[in-house]
Amino acid sequence: METVQSIIDQIPIRHNAVSYFIFMGIFVGFLLSSVILFRTSKKGTAFKIFGWSLLIQTLIATDVFLCYTGLIKYAPHLNDSTEPLVLLLAPSIYLFVYTLLERKSISFNKLYIHLLPAILYFISQIQYYLQPISIKINAYLGAYFPNIKRISVPDNIDYTYLIVKDELRWFILFSFVIYILLSLRIIWRHASTRNISNAENLRLNKYNFSRNTLLLLLGAFVLIFVVFLNFEDDAGDHYIFIFHTLIVTITSFVLLSESRFFEHSWLADKYETTRFKPDSISMQQIKDFVEHEQFYLSESASLKNLATSLGSTSNYISQIINTSMGLNFNDFINSYRIDLSKKRLMDPNYQQLTIEGIGNSVGFKSRSSFYNAFKKHVKMSPKAFLALQDRIVSE
């Protein structure tokens, strides 16, 4: 009679391109979620939720990786241990979209409703979690290696937990449908007032990021549905987590594209040779000069001209503006111009000017430079801004 260990030893270890690809997604997923969770401020509720969502996905991917490769035989008690977390995937994406676009925090009274299905499923499976290793190995073999002989189990095993467990895939699909619709409703409501990004800029606004996240969730739903239709048990889960690797890779690229690391103004070496002491010119002195002299209204306003007027160097002035304001020179000057243009767009005394004319009046040389700067600072075009103000006044 074969022992439990002898049957476990028959489980082969599988390493191939798929397992390596999923492992890469797990590594990047843990790294990315850790960075988001540790680096996001306390006020960044939306991205805290996004970090937790990535962590949950990665934990589930780890379970699938162990099962796909056969390494689960070294930790059989972990088999199906992450099933309750699957019911948190769609809710976590919805909560991310909700907090990002609605700018509202999530109270416990609202949060527990979304956690409840996963908690209830976990409670229903406690009986399975307490089962002997033989039950868990047999469950694994049935899904991945049906030709390997099963382990003998006692006759008095209670399998009532299967009533709920066997329906998990339909619970998952139902959860995805509900939360996709809820997320779509929020995104649709914000579509008319969405932030408009500069086509020449890689930076994404929160509307586009939310929309793209929802598209990925929709893609995951379609893939999960196809896998569930074609595989009786868990044997097709690796296809889903190949998609997970693609998601974390794309997300990493987007977040790296947003990083200050790639901004020239962030690099310290351009300031290392400055001849000025840190306290020789302050940010307040720079602002006082720009405001009192209305330096920003001149079309010829430049970093070199500002430095010359202040008796400093371009590198030093750029350093002070960047470290104090987190802006480069152009964005710093344009912030003044855009603030003034918003006032003039609403000022009856400037109604005789076109939008382009107002842009010229605050120092912009061309229509395109005005529109691009306005979109960057206000997150909408001048026309959209005027339309929004008209709606506010009419209401």
SULDAQUI-V686009 format. One record per pair of residues at least 12 apart in sequence whose C-alpha atoms are under 8 Angstrom apart, sorted by the first residue. I is the first residue (numbers start at 1). J is the second residue. Records with the same first field share a line. If there is no record, write none. Layout:
I->J  J
This chain:
3->151
4->134  151
7->148  149  150  151
8->73  137
9->73
10->148
11->70  73  145  148
12->69  70
13->69  70  71
14->68  69  70
15->69
18->238  242
19->65  68  69
21->242  245
22->61  65  238  241  242  244  245
23->62  65
24->245
25->58  242  244  245  246  248  249
26->58  59  61  62  245
28->248  249
29->54  55  57  58  245  248
30->54  55  58
32->51  54  248  252
33->51  52  54  55
34->51  55
36->48  51
37->51  52
45->99  105
46->95  96  97  98  99  100
47->96  100
49->92  93  95  96
50->92  93  96
52->92
53->88  89  92  93
54->248
56->85  86  88  89
57->86  89  244
59->82
60->82  83  85  86
61->241  244
63->78  79  80  81  82
64->237  238  241
65->238
67->79  140  144
68->144  235  238
73->137
76->133  136  137
77->129  133  136
79->136  137  140
81->129
84->118  119  121  122
85->118
86->118  172
87->117  118  171  172  175
88->114  115  118
90->175  176  179  180  217
91->114  115  175  179
93->213  214  217
94->179  180  182  183
97->183  186  187  210
98->183  186
100->206  210
101->186  187  190  206  207  210
121->164
124->161  164
125->161  165
127->161
128->161
134->151  152  153
135->151  153
137->151
138->150  151
142->233
143->232  233  234  235
144->234  235
169->228
173->221  224  225
176->221
177->221
180->214  217  218
183->214
184->214
187->207  210  211
190->207
191->207
194->207  379  380
195->207  208  379  380
196->375  379  380  381
197->375  376  379  380
198->372  375  376
202->257  258
203->257  258
204->258
216->247
220->240  243
223->240
224->240
227->239  240
265->318  319  322  328
266->322
270->315
271->315  316  319
274->313  315  316
276->312  316
282->320
283->320  321  324
286->310
296->333  334  336  337  362  363
297->337  361  362  363
298->362  363
299->363  364  365
303->317  318  329
331->373
334->373
335->377
337->362  363
338->362  373  374  377
340->362
341->358  359  362
344->358
345->358  386
346->386
355->382
356->370
